[in-house]
Amino acid sequence: MTIDKNKKISKTSKGGKKRSGDSFAKKEWIPVISPAFVGGRFLGNTLVDKITNTNQSLEKLKNRVYEISLAELNGNEDMANRKIKFKCSSFENGNCLTRFNGMELTRDKICSLVRKWQTIIDSFVDIKTRDGFFLRIFIIAFSKKKKKQVRTHSYFNSSQVRTIRRKIIEIVIREGVNSNIKEIFEKFNSEKMGREIEKVCIKKTPLQNIFVKKIKVLEAGITN
């Protein structure tokens, strides 16, 4: 039987030994910088192929998403339950510049809020900021017992839930439409928004544990 007809018998390989080398030798670390409204801080390093005249790192860095805890940005451990996302937007002076790409509560924080004998109210609204960001904001709230209540549960009916959602959307639109991305970042990452919603609903439908669950960037605007 000849070699050509037998597929299991292979011919001798050409080229000799396989080249051995370090794959990281042709790569370099690029610093990642946060947006200006967060302070333009150093977030870390990202790995990319070395920059040459024919190889520009912008195309490979573009659209990379970096996630960091808000506690690391502010130095406040009380904010460790929020994750901030930044997306690479440009490459300047050897640095990877980013823009805001969203915010989300951690899973363990959400699980700690969910309990029995209460109603969960989820709502979302789309707003456009003054500087052109188109955001989808998700709000989560929980029902609360009234004072001197005897019942063990604090359930809301469907009409009460619709009323609460309507009030939440009105407050979020009022606070977000006339603000830029920096002001929204500060408002929605503080407890001010939750306290205002709780104050409006406390008479008829008392609420507790009101948080901005998630901020999703549908369309990016202009940032300095």
Salt bridges, closest charged atoms under 4 A:
ASP4 OD1 - LYS11 NZ 3.77
ASP49 OD1 - LYS27 NZ 2.76
ASP49 OD2 - LYS60 NZ 2.33
GLU104 OE1 - LYS85 NZ 3.96
ASP126 OD1 - ARG136 NE 2.75
GLU175 OE1 - LYS187 NZ 3.22
GLU183 OE1 - ARG130 NH1 3.84
GLU191 OE1 - ARG195 NH1 3.70
GLU196 OE2 - ARG174 NH2 2.47
